[in-house]
Amino acid sequence: MLKIAAATLGPEPEDMIADLFEECTHLQVYDGDTGELVEVIERNGQSDVQLGQILADMWAEAVICGPLRQDVFDIIAADEYSITRYNGVGMPAVIALKAALDYKLDVIRDPIDGIGCIGHLLDQHN
């Protein structure tokens, strides 16, 4: 199953993607093949790093979110996991999911105030 997570402000598919990853209250996990919501993870005081590790441990293919800080970005974007980060700010999760599956969302290549993916740096020099 292709797992795509959405960092949202609530547990429902109509809830909005958080403006920043650190502001999300839930991770909604969807089956990317069917679009079905298969799991909802409530933050419950967990840090961004802990949420990032949850995404890594479940081998999520992608996360739809807002900008991320360096510490969680480093986990999610690590070569070991290479979780794609789609910017879905301003959209309900269910709409953002469809846009991500249709490759209509921008990829978040850099963390807040940090250096992101090496490929992005190489693009800047070519």
CORGIUR-V536213 format. One record per pair of residues at least 4 apart in sequence whose C-alpha atoms are under 7 Angstrom apart, sorted by the first residue. I is the first residue (numbers start at 1). GAP is how many residues later the second one is. If there is no record, write none. Layout:
i: {I,I}
gap: {GAP,GAP}
//
This chain:
i: {1,1,2,2,2,2,3,3,3,3,3,3,4,4,4,4,4,4,4,4,5,5,5,5,5,5,5,5,6,6,6,6,6,6,6,6,7,7,7,7,7,7,7,7,7,8,8,8,8,8,8,8,8,8,9,9,9,9,9,9,9,10,10,10,11,11,11,11,13,13,13,14,14,14,15,15,16,16,16,16,17,17,17,17,17,17,17,18,18,18,18,18,19,19,19,20,20,20,21,21,21,21,22,25,25,26,26,26,26,27,27,27,28,28,28,28,29,29,29,29,30,30,30,30,31,31,31,31,46,46,47,48,48,49,49,49,50,51,52,52,52,52,53,53,54,55,55,56,56,56,59,60,61,61,62,62,62,63,63,63,63,64,64,64,64,65,65,65,65,65,66,66,66,67,67,68,68,68,68,69,69,69,70,70,70,70,71,72,73,73,74,76,76,76,77,77,77,78,85,85,86,86,86,86,86,87,87,87,87,88,88,91,91,92,93,94,95,96,97,98,99,99,99,100,100,109,109,109,110,110,110,110,111,111,117,118,119,120,121,122}
gap: {30,32,29,30,31,59,26,27,28,29,57,58,25,26,27,28,56,57,58,59,22,23,24,25,55,57,58,59,11,21,22,23,57,58,59,87,10,11,14,17,19,20,21,57,58,7,8,9,10,16,17,18,19,85,6,7,8,9,15,16,17,5,15,16,4,15,17,29,79,80,81,78,79,80,77,78,74,75,76,77,48,71,72,73,74,75,76,5,6,47,48,71,4,47,70,46,47,48,44,45,46,47,26,17,18,14,15,16,17,13,14,15,9,11,12,13,8,9,10,11,5,6,7,8,4,5,6,7,4,5,4,4,24,4,22,23,4,4,4,20,23,24,4,22,4,4,5,4,20,25,22,23,22,23,21,22,23,20,21,22,23,21,22,23,24,20,21,22,23,24,21,22,23,44,45,4,5,43,44,4,42,43,4,41,42,44,4,4,4,38,4,5,6,7,4,5,6,4,22,23,14,19,20,21,22,18,19,20,21,8,17,4,5,4,4,4,4,4,4,4,4,5,6,4,5,7,8,11,4,5,6,7,4,5,4,4,4,4,4,4}
//
